[in-house]
Amino acid sequence: MKIQKSKYPWQNKIVNHAQIGGIETSVLDNGLGRNVRIAWFNTGSGLRFKLVIDRALDIADAFYNQHSLAWISHSGVSAPRSDAHRSLEWLTTFAGGLLTTCGLTHIGGPETDEFGHRGLHGRISNLPATIESIVQPDPVAGKLNMSLTASVKQSSVFGPNLELRRTISGYLGESTIKIHDEVANRGNSKVPHMMLYHCNFGWPLVDDGSEIIWQGQWSPLRPEDRTLFNEKHDFHRVPAPRDDHRGTGEACAAIDIKPDTNGTCLAGLYNKKLGLAVALKFNKKQLPWLTNWQHWGPGEYVTGLEPGTNPPIGQAQARKNKKLIYLAPGKSKCYDLEISVLTEKKQIDAFIKKAK
């Protein structure tokens, strides 16, 4: 009897999925992140990344083979601070990382009005998650999916009471991270809702000459952002570190990103020297705006690509523009974001052609 050749090269050669990839949970035991729960995903394709369970299931470190994809701040992962939602306190706990979630009721700078005080980018990234399930791959049985699902409560007596239910998943042999979020109003009155995915990319993916890829009508977020975002400057090309970006030097643009005929939006980065690109994929109806943050300070060398329900203009301005979303009691909204690593020239060329 002739044995059929398996489509899985590991058949009869492994018994434990960890030999190829999977999810490993752990607890940090030193420094600012002491006692913080994490989960490492290894897709077995060269892509591996660290979820921070105690920080809304955000993604910190991310690597493709030897190359780091994400920018990590000076402090890195730190313990959550549920009180870090005043003024600019959010910055003291900002690890950077591949994904920091902003919201769920406010994205943008600190502001105070008749509806209350709101600090930079809201509370959600400083709240721990409750794990609901961990699904490991089973390559022996041909099951390649892996996922972690958890929920995060952003709540207060008398409201608002919002819940983020997040699933982050991947597949053995594939270099893609899939994020599916559902934000639900668990309270008894309608509440404002804003959401932004603060994706932070750093060296060596981001380097002199790397290309920042997106297409759409854009405008500087603030008047001072015209130092970079103006018609005479090539802000799609990464510069060398800039002295004028020491300290608080930065620039941001709000982009009304252009979708394809299916409503799909693409954005990302391409480092030709490394032959490496990272592509973001999301839906225009769910996340109609993209923000490009550029901060080229020496040692703080980062660009952010940030899909969102709004630009980070704050709740007050969104309300004034009649662009503020409200969630009625029991209602919810869903969001999907994919982050893929591309290394084959045909894939990269096709991505650039579609995204530009």
N, C-alpha and C positions, 0 to 999 in steps of 0.2 A: 504494500500500500504506500502510495506516494504522499508525503507530508506536504500540506499546503504551506506556502511561505506566508508568514504573518505580516500584517501591515504595521504591527507594533514590534520594533526591533528588540524590545526588552523581554519579549515573551519567553518564559522558562529561564530567565536570567536574573530576576529580582523577586523578592517577596514583600519588600517594604517600600512604600511610595517615597519615603524620605531619601532614598538613593537617587531619585530623579528630581523631586521637588515637593512642594506642599507648604503648609502653614505651621509655624512654630510660635507658640505664645511664651512670653517671658516677662520678667519684672526688672527694671533698671535698679541698680543697687548703689549708685554713687552720684555725687554732684547734685546739680539743680533738678535732675530728673529722678532722684531717688524715690523708689516705691511706685513709679509710673508703670502701668501695664502696657506692653507692646505686643505686636504680632508681626513676625517676618513672613513675607510671601516669597517663595522661590518658584518661578515658573518653569525652571529647567531649560529656558531658552537663552539665558544670559541676563534676563531681567529679574531683579529682586528688589523689594522695597519694604519699608517698615511702617506699619500702621501704629498710631499712638491711640490705644483704646481709651485712655483717660483724657484725651483731647479730641472728643467728638469723632473718633475714628479717622482723624486726619492722617496724611501721609508725610512722613519726615524724609529720611534718607531714601534715595532711589539710585540704582546703579544698572548699567548695561555692561556686562563683562567688567573690565577695569575702569570704565568711565562713569564718573558721577554725573547725574542729570540735574539734581536739585541744588539750589543754594541753601546753605545752612548758616543761620545767624551766629553771632559770637557766643551766645548762651546755649544754643541748641535746644534740645527738648528739655522742658522744665515742667515741674508739677503744675497742675491746673490751679488757677486762682479765680474762684467764683465771684470775687469782689473786684476783679480787674476790668470793670466796665465803666469807669469814669474817665473823663478827659482823654489823655493819651496813654493811660496805664496799659492798654492792650499791647503796646510796643515792648513793654518789659517782659512779656511772656511769648513774644513772637519768635518762633523757631525758624521761620522761613519754611523750608521743606517743599516737597513736590506739591502739596495741597494743604492750605489752611482755609477752613470754612469761615465765611463772614456772614453775619445775620443773627438771628432769623427775622428780626424786626427792623434792623437798621444796618446800612452799609455806607461808610463815609466817615467824615471827621466828626469831632465832638460838637454837639449842639444842644440848645435848651430852648424850649418854647412852651406854650400852654399845655402841651401834651406830655411834658416831662423832660428829663435830662437823658441824653444818650451819648455814650462814649464811643471812641473810634471802633468801628466795625462790629459792634455788638458783643454778645455774651457767648455765643455757641461754641467757639473754639476753646473756651476755658471750662467746659463741662464734660464730665466723664460719661462714658457710654455703658450701657448694660448689654452684655453679649446675649444674643438669642440663639445663635447657632454657628457652628464651625463645620464646614463640609470639606473634608479632605479628598484629594483625588484618589482614585483606585485604578492605577494603570494596568494592573493584572487583569481587571475586569473590563478594561477599555473605557473607564470613566475618567475623563481628563479634567473636568471642572473642579475648581476649588473656590470657596467663598467664605466670607465672614459677615454675618448680619448682626447689627446691634441697634439699640435705640438710645436717644439722648433727649432728656426732658429739659426744656427751657421754661421754667414755671415760676409763678408767684401767686400767693394768696391774693384774691381779687383780680388776678390775671396780669398780663396774658399768659396762657398756658399752651405752649406749642411743643410738639414732639417731632423730632427728626428720626426717621427709621432709615438706616443706611445699609446697603449691601455692597461690598467691594469684592469683585471676583476676577478670576483669571483662568487660563487653561495651560496645562502642561504643553510645552513646546511652542507657545505663542507669546509674543512680546507686547501684550496689550493689557491695560488695567481698565476694568469696567466699574463705574460708580453709578449706582441707582439709588436715588433719594426720594423719600416721601415725607413731606412736611404737613402735619395735621394739626388743626386747632382742636385741642381737647377741652377748651374752656366753654363758657356759656355766653360769650359776647364776641363780636367780630374784632379782629386785631389786624394791625398793619403787618405786612410781610415783605421782606427784602432778602435776597440771597445772592452771594457772590463766591465763586470758586477761585481763590487766590493761589494760582499755580506759579511757583517761583523757580526759575531755572538759573543755573550757575556753571562755573568752569568745571570741566573743560568743554562741555557742550557749548556754553556761551564763552566766546573768545573773540579776539580781534578778527573782524571779517565775517563772523557768523551772520546768517541771514534771519531776520525776524519776519515771519510770513503771516500776513492777513490781508483781507481785502474788504473795503467798505468806506463809507463816508466817515470822516474823522474830524474831531475838533479838540483842541487843548482843553483839559478839564478845568484849568485855572489860567488866568492871564500869564502868570510866571512860567507856565509850561511851554510857552512859545519859544523858550530858549532852545529846545530840541525839536518840538513839534511845530515846524513851519515849512513852507513850500521850498525853501532854499537848502534845507538840511535833509540828508538821507538817513532818516530815523529807522529805516528797515535794515540798516547795517550796524552791527555791534562795533563800537569804538574801543580804543584802549582806555584804561582807567583815566578819569578826568579829575583834575584838582578842584574844579568848581563843584564837584559832587561830594567833596569831603563833608562830613557832618550831615546836614539835612538836604543837601543838593539832590534833586530828583526832577522828573517830569512825567506827566501822565496824559494820555489821550483817551477820550471816549470814542468808541468805534461802533457805528451802526453796521454791523458785519453783514456782508452779502452772502445769502444762502444759495444753494443750488436749487434746481427745480423741485427737489423733494423736501426742501426746507432744511437741509443739512448744512451746517457751518463748519469750516475747517480753519485752523490756525496752527502755528507751530514755529519751530526753529530748525535750521539746517547748518551743520558745520561741515563744510566741504573737505577740510583737511582730515577730519576723522571719518568721513564717509558715513555720517550719522545724522539722522533727523528724528525729531519728536513731533508727533501730530496730535492735536486736540480735535475731537469731533463732538458736536453737540447740535441740538435742535433749536432753530430760530424761534419757534413758538414758545418753547420752554425758557430759553435764555437768549433774549433778543440783542443783548449788548455784550461787547468785549471791551475791556480796559487793558491798555498796554502801559505798564509801569516800567520806567527805566531809571536805574540808580547805579551809576558807574563810578562810585567812590573807590579809592584804593583800599583793597581788602573787603569792601562791601560792593561786590561786582555782580549785579543781578538784574534780570528783567523778569517782569511778571506778565503773564497772559491770563486774563481773569474774566471768564464768562459770567454773566450775571443777569438778574431780572431787570436791573437798572445799572447805569454807571454809578460809581460810589459818590453820589451827590448828597446823600443823607435823606432821612425821612421827610424833613420839612420841605426841601426843594421838590422832592418827588410828589408830595401832597399838593404843593402849589402848582406843579405842572400837570396835575391830574393823572399822574403815572404811578401812583402808589397802589399796590395790590392790597386788598383786604381779604382775609379768610374768615368766612362765617363759621359759627360753631358746627363742629362735625365735618367740615370740609377740609380738603387736602389738595396739594399740588405735588406733581412728580417731576423729577429732573434726572437726566441721563448725561453722563460725560464719559468719553473714552480717551485714554492717553496711550498712544502706540509708539513704539520705537521702530524706526525703519532703517535698514542697512543695505538693502539691495537697490542698485541704481534705478531699476525700472520702477520700483515702489516709490522711491524718492522723487523721481521725475514726474510720476503720475500725481503724487501728492502736491508738488509745487505747482503743476499746471492747473489743478483744480482749485487750489487755495489762493492763487494769485490772479 
